[in-house]
């Protein structure tokens, strides 16, 4: 992909960065990224981190922009910190007070979110190999999709931003649900105890993540989201470029 900013998507991303538009109620890109015009683009080989702020560690060692993240590493963040990074075909925003483990051999096969908040986009697996995300209360089966997860001991929040996911309760393996989402259609809570309706998988609102953030991390792995740059319409499958 060319470094020249001649693609309308890139122009739009630059405007978002300089306007400070990558914001949610819980997180925003730091002023240094916005002010320096740090443009999201496909990361070169050997690079993992696009942005780091605050206390970020890989395998309990302080991380820098030159730290390489690989399968079977643990990435964690302190209070008010965040990390924006790539592993293979997959990209992540790990928010503050969060901890995740990346498991796999040649490609990631499991993401364990021990605690905190994680926005992820995943590339398609060869031979239809399924990727799993796991927390204390949930197991999520994924194939080439975008998801946002929040995990604590009492519940897991899962928004299938686009694509297909299979949700399984860790409390009762018989309670499961397939989600087919075009644009944040069916967020869910996966609970440690049944709801008033007796369900372990319950409806939830769309919270704490944005289309702009999804666009940012898809850009880092050379893709674009399926809903268009402004997130107003679903326009079909993602494509590499």
C-alpha positions as CSV (number, residue, x, y, z in Angstrom):
1,X,0.0,0.0,0.0
2,X,1.3,3.4,-0.9
3,X,2.4,5.8,1.8
4,X,0.9,8.7,-0.2
5,X,-2.4,10.0,1.2
6,X,-4.4,9.8,-2.0
7,X,-7.1,7.4,-0.9
8,X,-10.4,8.9,0.3
9,X,-10.3,6.6,3.3
10,X,-6.9,7.9,4.3
11,X,-8.0,11.5,3.9
12,X,-11.0,10.8,6.1
13,X,-8.8,9.1,8.7
14,X,-6.4,12.1,8.8
15,X,-9.3,14.4,9.4
16,X,-10.6,12.2,12.2
17,X,-7.2,12.1,13.8
18,X,-6.6,15.8,13.7
19,X,-10.1,16.5,14.9
20,X,-9.7,14.1,17.8
21,X,-12.6,12.0,16.6
22,X,-11.3,8.6,17.8
23,X,-13.1,9.0,21.1
24,X,-15.4,6.9,23.3
25,X,-16.7,7.5,26.8
26,X,-13.8,5.3,28.0
27,X,-10.9,6.0,25.7
28,X,-9.3,8.4,23.2
29,X,-6.1,8.5,21.2
30,X,-3.5,10.6,22.9
31,X,-2.8,14.2,21.8
32,X,0.6,13.2,20.4
33,X,-1.0,10.9,17.8
34,X,-3.6,13.5,16.8
35,X,-1.2,16.5,16.8
36,X,1.6,14.7,14.9
37,X,-0.8,13.4,12.3
38,X,0.1,9.8,12.9
39,X,-1.7,8.1,10.0
40,X,-2.9,4.6,10.3
41,X,-1.5,2.3,7.6
42,X,-0.4,-1.2,7.1
43,X,2.3,-1.9,9.6
44,X,5.6,-3.1,8.2
45,X,7.0,-6.6,9.0
46,X,8.5,-6.9,12.4
47,X,6.3,-4.1,13.9
48,X,3.5,-4.8,16.3
49,X,2.5,-1.5,18.0
50,X,0.9,1.5,16.3
51,X,0.4,3.3,19.6
52,X,1.1,2.9,23.3
53,X,0.1,5.2,26.1
54,X,0.8,4.7,29.8
55,X,1.8,1.4,31.5
56,X,1.8,-1.3,28.8
57,X,3.6,-4.6,29.3
58,X,4.3,-7.7,27.2
59,X,5.1,-10.7,29.3
60,X,5.3,-8.5,32.3
61,X,8.1,-6.3,30.7
62,X,7.5,-2.7,29.8
63,X,6.6,-2.4,26.1
64,X,7.8,0.2,23.6
65,X,6.8,0.9,20.0
66,X,9.6,-1.5,19.0
67,X,8.4,-4.4,21.1
68,X,7.3,-7.3,18.9
69,X,4.1,-9.2,20.0
70,X,3.9,-12.8,19.0
71,X,1.7,-15.8,19.7
72,X,1.6,-17.0,23.3
73,X,2.5,-13.6,24.7
74,X,0.5,-11.8,27.5
75,X,-0.2,-8.1,26.9
76,X,-1.5,-6.0,29.9
77,X,-2.2,-2.4,30.6
78,X,-2.4,-0.2,33.7
79,X,-5.0,2.4,34.7
80,X,-5.6,5.0,32.0
81,X,-3.3,3.1,29.6
82,X,-4.0,1.7,26.1
83,X,-2.2,-0.3,23.4
84,X,-3.0,-0.4,19.7
85,X,-1.2,-3.3,18.1
86,X,-1.2,-6.0,15.4
87,X,-0.4,-9.8,15.5
88,X,-0.4,-11.4,12.0
89,X,-3.7,-10.7,10.3
90,X,-5.4,-9.5,13.5
91,X,-5.4,-6.1,15.2
92,X,-6.4,-4.9,18.7
93,X,-7.1,-2.0,20.9
94,X,-6.5,-3.0,24.5
95,X,-7.9,-0.4,27.0
96,X,-6.7,0.4,30.5
97,X,-6.7,-2.1,33.4
98,X,-6.8,-5.0,31.0
99,X,-4.9,-8.3,30.4
100,X,-5.0,-10.7,27.5
101,X,-3.1,-13.8,26.3
102,X,-2.6,-14.7,22.7
103,X,-2.4,-18.4,22.0
104,X,-1.5,-20.3,18.9
105,X,1.4,-21.7,16.8
106,X,1.6,-20.2,13.3
107,X,-1.6,-18.2,13.7
108,X,-3.7,-17.1,16.7
109,X,-6.3,-19.7,17.7
110,X,-7.4,-18.4,21.1
111,X,-7.6,-15.0,22.7
112,X,-8.0,-15.1,26.5
113,X,-9.3,-11.8,28.0
114,X,-8.6,-12.2,31.7
115,X,-10.0,-8.8,32.5
116,X,-10.8,-5.4,31.0
117,X,-11.8,-4.3,27.5
118,X,-10.6,-5.3,24.0
119,X,-11.6,-4.3,20.5
120,X,-10.5,-6.8,17.9
121,X,-10.6,-7.4,14.1
122,X,-9.7,-10.8,12.8
123,X,-8.6,-11.9,9.3
124,X,-10.1,-15.0,7.7
125,X,-8.5,-18.3,8.6
126,X,-7.4,-20.8,6.0
127,X,-9.2,-24.1,5.9
128,X,-12.1,-22.6,7.9
129,X,-10.1,-22.8,11.1
130,X,-12.1,-21.3,13.9
131,X,-10.7,-18.7,16.3
132,X,-11.9,-18.6,19.9
133,X,-12.1,-15.7,22.4
134,X,-12.5,-16.8,26.0
135,X,-13.3,-15.1,29.3
136,X,-14.4,-16.3,32.7
137,X,-18.1,-16.6,31.6
138,X,-17.9,-16.9,27.8
139,X,-16.4,-18.8,24.9
140,X,-16.8,-17.1,21.5
141,X,-16.3,-18.8,18.2
142,X,-15.1,-16.4,15.4
143,X,-14.3,-16.5,11.7
144,X,-13.0,-13.2,10.2
145,X,-15.0,-10.6,12.0
146,X,-14.8,-7.6,14.3
147,X,-15.8,-7.8,18.0
148,X,-15.7,-5.8,21.2
149,X,-15.4,-7.6,24.5
150,X,-15.4,-6.6,28.1
151,X,-14.7,-9.2,30.8
152,X,-15.0,-9.3,34.6
153,X,-15.8,-12.2,36.9
154,X,-19.6,-11.5,36.9
155,X,-20.2,-11.1,33.2
156,X,-18.8,-10.8,29.7
157,X,-20.0,-8.1,27.2
158,X,-19.7,-9.1,23.6
159,X,-20.7,-6.9,20.6
160,X,-20.3,-8.6,17.2
161,X,-19.6,-5.5,15.3
162,X,-19.9,-7.3,11.9
163,X,-19.7,-10.9,10.9
164,X,-20.8,-14.2,12.5
165,X,-20.0,-15.4,16.0
166,X,-21.0,-18.4,18.1
167,X,-21.6,-17.5,21.8
168,X,-21.3,-20.2,24.4
169,X,-21.9,-19.8,28.1
170,X,-19.1,-21.3,30.3
171,X,-21.7,-21.8,33.1
172,X,-24.1,-24.0,31.0
173,X,-22.7,-25.4,27.8
174,X,-26.2,-25.9,26.5
175,X,-26.9,-22.2,26.5
176,X,-25.5,-20.9,23.2
177,X,-26.5,-18.4,20.5
178,X,-25.3,-17.7,16.9
179,X,-25.0,-14.0,16.1
180,X,-25.1,-12.7,12.5
181,X,-24.4,-9.0,12.6
182,X,-24.1,-6.4,9.9
183,X,-23.4,-3.4,12.1
184,X,-23.5,-3.9,15.9
185,X,-26.8,-5.6,15.6
186,X,-27.0,-7.9,18.6
187,X,-24.7,-7.1,21.6
188,X,-25.0,-9.6,24.4
189,X,-24.1,-10.1,28.1
190,X,-22.9,-13.6,29.0
191,X,-23.6,-13.8,32.7
192,X,-22.2,-15.8,35.6
193,X,-25.8,-16.2,37.1
194,X,-29.1,-16.4,35.2
195,X,-31.0,-13.1,34.6
196,X,-34.5,-12.5,35.9
197,X,-35.7,-14.2,32.7
198,X,-33.6,-17.3,33.6
199,X,-31.1,-16.7,30.8
200,X,-27.3,-16.7,30.9
201,X,-27.1,-14.9,27.5
202,X,-29.0,-11.6,27.7
203,X,-29.5,-8.6,25.3
204,X,-27.2,-5.6,25.8
205,X,-26.7,-2.1,24.4
206,X,-23.9,-1.1,22.1
207,X,-21.3,0.6,24.4
208,X,-17.7,1.8,24.6
209,X,-16.5,1.4,21.1
210,X,-16.8,3.2,17.7
211,X,-16.7,2.6,14.0
212,X,-13.8,5.0,13.8
213,X,-11.7,2.7,16.1
214,X,-12.7,-0.3,13.9
215,X,-11.6,1.6,10.8
216,X,-8.3,2.5,12.5
217,X,-7.3,-1.1,13.4
218,X,-8.6,-2.6,10.1
219,X,-6.3,-0.1,8.3
220,X,-3.3,-1.4,10.3
221,X,-3.8,-4.9,8.7
222,X,-4.6,-3.6,5.2
223,X,-8.4,-3.9,5.3
224,X,-11.5,-1.8,5.6
225,X,-14.7,-2.4,7.6
226,X,-17.8,-3.6,5.7
227,X,-19.9,-0.6,6.7
228,X,-18.2,2.2,4.8
229,X,-15.9,4.8,6.2
230,X,-18.5,6.8,8.0
231,X,-20.2,3.7,9.4
232,X,-23.7,4.7,8.1
233,X,-24.4,1.8,5.7
234,X,-23.4,-1.9,5.5
235,X,-21.8,-2.3,2.1
236,X,-20.8,-6.0,1.9
237,X,-17.7,-8.0,3.0
238,X,-14.4,-6.5,3.9
239,X,-11.7,-6.4,1.3
240,X,-7.9,-6.2,1.4
241,X,-6.2,-3.5,-0.6
